[in-house]
Amino acid sequence: MAGNKTLTMIKPGAVKNKHIGAIIDRIEQAGFRIVAIKSLKLSKIAAEEFYQEHRDKPFFGELVEFMSSGPIIAAVLYKDNAVEDFRKLIGSTDPAQAEEGTIRKDFAESKSQNAVHGSDSDESAERECHFFFSTLDYLRVMK
């Protein structure tokens, strides 16, 4: 059974380029409810911890540097089938390969600076939401 929450982060490049409002509008227009949201700057240690499953991949260092380079917006999104629907909305990691009208196609600078993060499974969504938020931050508004 598909879950009903996912995590997104609007990444430093999209924040710097003032795409927050347009990205949030797309998310809401697609039927997602934002049930928790915050702006913060990740330390390198926090970025390393968040992306720990990629530690052995060649892009890990570049990803950590980028994600700790400026402010991000983290949000818990609520909708039936949240993870799968959000992955469709954001498009391919590589904006050059993303479908027209997806968030990454329209707002990403490159594959490594792809505008937004989206959880890739219900299990990841659970872990990622708890990385940024306590259950009390969003549980009451999910009903």
N, C-alpha and C positions, 0 to 999 in steps of 0.2 A: 504494500500500500504506500502510495506516495505521500510525503510529508507536506506540511502546510507552511513551513517557514524556510527562509534561506537568508544568507548574509551577503550583502554587497559592500564593497568599498569603492568610492570614487577616488581614484588614485591621484598622486601629486600633480602629474601633468595636466589632468583634466581640471583639477582645482585651480592650478596656476593660470590656465587658459580660460577661466570663468565659465565652465560648462556645468557647474553644479545644478543650477536651476533647470536647464534644458534636460539634463539627465534625469533628475527627479521627476520632471513633468512626464517624460517617456515612461518611467516606471509606474507612475500613478495612472496614466492613460491606459496602460496595459492591464489594469485591474489589481495591482498590488497595493496593499496598505502598508505604510511605513509605521511600524509599531514601536520602534526605538531608533534613535539617531543621535550621533554625536560627531563633533569635529575634534581631531587630535593629530598630533605628530608622533609617528612611531619612532622609537629609538632603534638603532641597529639591532640591539639584543631582542627587542620585541618583534621586529620584522623577521629575524632569524627563527624565533620560536614559532611565529605564525606559519611560516613557510617551511617548517622543519622537514616535511616529507620530500622536499626538493633539494635537501642539503648536498646530496652527491651528484647533482646535475650540473652541467657546465654553466648554466645561466644563473645559478644561485647567488653568487656574489653581486652580479649586476642587478638582480631583482631586489636584493636587500638594500643596496645603495639607492636605487630608485625609490623604493617604498619608504625609506627613511629620509628622503631628500626634502620633504615638505609636508604640509598638512594633507590629511585625508578626511573623507567623510565615511563613517561606518554606519550601516543601518541594517536592522532586521526587517525583512519583508515578509508579509503574510498573504497567502493565497493558496487555494487548493492546487496541488501539483507544483508547488513553488519552485523547486530546484530546476526541474525540466523546463518549465515555462520561462524562467528567468534566463536559463542558458540560451534558449531560442532568441529571446529579446536582445541579449548582448552580442551574440554572434561569435564567430571564430576568434581565437586568440590573436591570429594574424589578421589585421584589418584589411589587408590586400585580398584575403580569401573570404572575408565575412560577407554575408548577404547584404544587399542594399536595404537601407532602412534600419539596420541594427545599430545599437549604441556604439559598438567598437568601430564599425564601418564609418560612422559619422563623426566620432569624437576622438578616436585613438591617433596617436602620433606614429606608432610603429608597433611591431609585435611585442617588443619588450616594454613599451609604454602604451599599453592598450586601453587606457581610460578607466576601466572598471574591473573589479574582481567579482566573481559569482561562485558560490559553493558548487562543487561538482557531484555531490551525493547528499542524501539525507543525513548520513553519518557525519560528513564534513560540515554540513550546515549546523548540526547540533554543537559540534566542537567549536566551530568558528563563532557562532553567536555567543557562546559562553566565554570566548576569549575576550570579547569587548563588552559584554553586558551580563548582568545578573538576570536570572529568570524573573525576578521581581520587576525589572525594568520594562518587560514587555508582556508577561503572562496575562495580566488583567485585561489588556486591550486586545488580546487575540480572540476573545470570545465573541 
